Amino acid sequence: MLDSKHRVEASRLRQSHQAARAFRVGEREVAEVQGEFHGGGSSVPSGALDRRLPNFIMAQGNGIREPPFIAAFMHPPTLFKRSGASYPPAREDLTMKLGLSIGYSGAHLEVPVALVQRAEELGYDSVWSAEAYGSDAITPLAFLAARTNRIKLGTGIMQLAARTPANAAMSAASIDAMSGGGRFIAGLGVSGPQIVEGWYGQPWGKPYYRVKDYVAIMRKIFKREEPVTHEGREISLPYKGEGSAGLAKPLKSILHMNPDIPIYLATGGETMVKLTAEIADGWLPMGFVPGAMEEYGPWLEEGFRRAGNGKSLKDFTIQASVHVEVDNDVKGAR
């Protein structure tokens, strides 16, 4: 049963879902996309954005009030290519998957379980949590893992300063195991200096190298090939710096983790986007709007080249957040 806040007309939401899956670049107007991460989260307060979906999708969604945010996945990502752009279109799977962003809490924490369950029933691919400086991104997904069966569980995002890479890996692997395996997506981001230093009391440092070290350590922990050692520019294991007791030794996870838990990065600048394409499985883009692939495409291709393993768009997922206003009246929804 759905309460009044989360009531969804299933047949019409299904029609909207199917319409979105059929959506193709260059065939009709695309939705505006907002990829900003406010304080490390992937969602914004209701009404903060004035965005609209194309009439084609809106017309299929009459009577639906929720969900207000949809995370759109393209694999490869051709959805946001502007008509006439020079960036070549992908020619393989153009299916768009839908996800639901529940964001982070306000003054009171309410996890919309019924809404997420309905989304799962209707074939939504994923649900995304967030964190800023209140509720965390991990705990709600653990709760939802126990109340759902299939839908993927993503953090959009876990802030790097909030936990060590070892703790992030442990949390991700624990929820993935409890949910049956193959369901967790570790979305990571650096947030900003105000939160990193003002809330977590950590130095801002050099984000590029911190992200690179963080991801490398998480990968090693997931794989369990040997006790973890890492000599990085920002993070090293075992720790041997100031205040060290000198007694540390490399360790290997007791839990046999899923070695293939995907890691997505929330980035926006050229240097960080290239790094994302090089080391991550997916991208949570910041400021991703129609036509953005003409600029971002070459950055991604350079990152794939640096990976040196034949990586390309077909091995990579882009997740972009779309603000959705669904109403009985198309003009009213605008």
N, C-alpha and C positions, 0 to 999 in steps of 0.2 A: 504494500500500500504506500502511496505517496502522499505526504502532507501537502497543504495548500501551497506552500512555498515552492515545492519541487514537483508539482503535478505536471505530467507530460502526456500529451496525446500521442500514444505509441505509433499509430499508423502514419500520422503526419510527420513525426520525427524520422520514421523510417524512410518516408518519401524524400525528406530533405537530405538524409544520409546518402540515399541512392543517387540523388541529383548531384551531390558533391563528388561522389565517386566518378561520375561521368564527366566531370568538369575538365576542360582542356584549355591550354594556353592558346591565345589567338582566336579562339572560337567565339568568345563573348567577353564581356567586361569581367575583370577579376575583382575579388574582394580586396579592400585595403587591409594592410597587415601592420600590426604594431608589435615589434620585437623588443621593446625596451624592458629592461629588468629593473624594477624599482626596489632598491635595497636588496638585490639578490633574488627577487621573486619574478615570476613570469606573468603575473597578472596585476591589474590595477583596480582601484576602487570603481564600483559601478557608476557609470555616467562620466567617468574621467575622460573617456575617448568618445568621439563622435565618428563612428565608423559604420559602414553598411556592407552587407553582402549584395551581390548582383540580384536584379529582379528575378532572374530565373530560379535561384535557390530560395529567395524569400517567398515566392509564390507557392512553393511547395511546402512551406512551413507554417501555414496559417494556424493560429491558436496556440502556438508553443511559446512558453515564457522562459523556459530554461533549456539548455545551459547558456549562460551569457558569454562563455569563452570556449572556443574550439581550437585545439592544436592540430594544424594541418601538416601531414607528412607527405612528401613526394619522394619517390625512389625510382629513378633519379629525379632531381629537383628541377622540373621545367615549369612548374605552375606559375611562377612569377616572372617569366620572361616576357618582356614587352614586345608587342608586335613590331617587327622590323629590326629588332635588336641584332647585333652582329654575333652575339654568343650563340654557338650552334645548339639546336635542340637535341635532347636525348631521344633515342629511338627505341628504347626498351620499355620496361614496365612503367606506365604512366598513371597507375592507380594511386589515388590519394586515400590515405588512411586518416581517420578522425580520432582525436583525443580530447579529453576534457580537463581543463585546468581548474583546480579548486583553490589555488593560491595559498595564502597564509591567513591566519586569523586576524580579526579585529580585537576588540576588548574581550570578547568571549569566543572560545573555540567551539565550533560546531562542524563536525565532519559530515558532509551531505551523503550519507550512506545510501539512502534510497535513490538519489539521483545517479550515483555511480553504478549502482546495481542495474538501474534501467538502461544506462548507457551501455553496460556490458551486454545486456540482453539484446540490444539493438545492433550489436556488432562493433561498437567503438573499440579502437585498438589499444588505447592507453588512457591513464589518468595521471595528472601531474600535480604535485604539491610544491610548496615554496617556503622560504624562510627569509626573515629580515632581522628584526630584533625583538621577537616575541615568541610565537610558536615555532617549533623546528620543522624541518621538512621530512624527517625520517619517521617519527612516531605515527603521524596520520596514515602513512602507507602501510605500516605494520598492522594497524587497526583494519584498514581496508583489505589487506591480504587475507584476513580471517573471514571477511564478509563477502568475498568475491571468488571466482573460480578461474577466470581466464585473462581478464584485462591486465595489460602491462602496467607496472607501477614505476613512475618516473619522478625524479626530483628535478624541479625546475626553478631554483637550483639548490644544491648543497654549497654553502659558502666555504671556501678553502680555509679561511681563518677560524671557522667554527670547530674544526676537528682535524686531527692529524690524518695523513693519508692512510695510516694503518687503521684508525678508527673508522674512517669513511669506508674502507674496504670491508671491515668486519660488519658494519651495519648493513651495507649493501648485500653481502653474502648471506647474512643471517635472514634478512627478509626474503631474499630470493629462495633460500632453502625452505623456509616456512611456508612460502606460497606455492611450492611444488616445483620450482626451478624454471629458469628461462623467462621470468616475468619482470625482473628488476632492471631499470635503466638508471645508471648513475650520471645524472646531469650535474656538472660542476661549473663554478664561476668564482671570480675573485671578489665580487661586490665592489666596494669603493673605499677610499681611505677613511671616510667618516665612520663607517661601520667597522672596518677592519681594526682601526686604531681606537676609535671612540667606544665601541661596544665590546670587541674581543680583546682589546689591549695588545694586539699584535702589530709588529712593524709592517708598513706597506711594502717595503723592500722592492724587489724586482719581479713583478708579476709574471713576466714571460718565463723566467727560469723557475719560479715557484710552481707554475702550472706544469711545466715540463717535468720537473722532479716528482711532483705529486702524482701525475698520471703514471709515470714509470714505476713508482713504488707500488701503486695499487695493482698494476698489471702483474708485477712479480708476486705479490701476495696472493692474487687470484690463482695464478698458475701453480704455485707450490713446487716449482722445479728444484729449489734448493733454499736453504736459509737465506733470508733477504738481506742483501747488502746494496748500498747505493751511495755513490760519491757524487753529490750534486752541487750546483752553485748556490742553491738556497736551502735544500733539505738533504741531509745525509743520514743513513742508517748503517750501523749503530751510531748513536750520538757520541761524539768525542769532543765537543766544544766546551765552552766555559761552564764550570760547575759540574762537569761529568765526574762520576765516581771512578771511572776507568774500569768498570766491571761488566760492561755490556758485551753481549755476544749476539751474533746473527740468529734469528729465530724463523721457524716455518710454521704457518698456521696449523693449529690442531684440527680445525674444521677443514674437511676436504671441500673446498669451495667450487662453485661453477667457474671454470677458467675463462669463460666467454661472456661474462657480464659486460654489456656494452657501456662505454663511457662517452657521453656527449659533453661538449664545452660551449658555454655561453660567451661569445666573443663578438667584436664588432669592427675593430681597427684592422688595417692591412696585415700587420705583423702577427697579430693574434689569430686572425682568420687562417693565415697560411699555416700556423702551428696547429690549429684545429684540424685542418685537412691532413696534416702530416701524422698526428699521433692519436686522433680520436676516431670513434666509430660514427659519430653524428655531430650535428651542429645546431645549437640553439641561437639563431642569429639575432643580433640587436639592430633595430632600424631596418628590418627587411621589408621592402615595399615593392609593388609591381615595377618591373624593370631592373630590380637590384642585381639580378644575375649577370647583367652586362658588365657591372663593376666587380662583383664578387667572384664571378666565374674564373677569371685568370688567377686570382689569388688562391682559389681552391685548387686549381690545376697545378700551381707551383708547389703547394703543399703536398699534393699527391706525388709529384715528381721527387720531392725530397724524401718521401717515405721509402722510395726505391724498391718497392715490392709489387709493382704493377697496379697499385691502388688507383681507383678512378671513381667517378660519380656512382657507378653501379654498385660499389661497395660501401656507399656512404649515405646517411640519412639526414635530411634537413627538416627540422621542426620549426614552424613559424606560428605565432599566435595570432588568431583572428578574433577581433571583438565582434560578437554577434548580437544583434537586436532582432528578435523574432516577434512579429505582431500580426494581427489579423489584417492590418492595413499596411501596405508597402510604404506609402508616403509617411505614415505615422512612425514607422520604424526608423526612418531616416532622421 
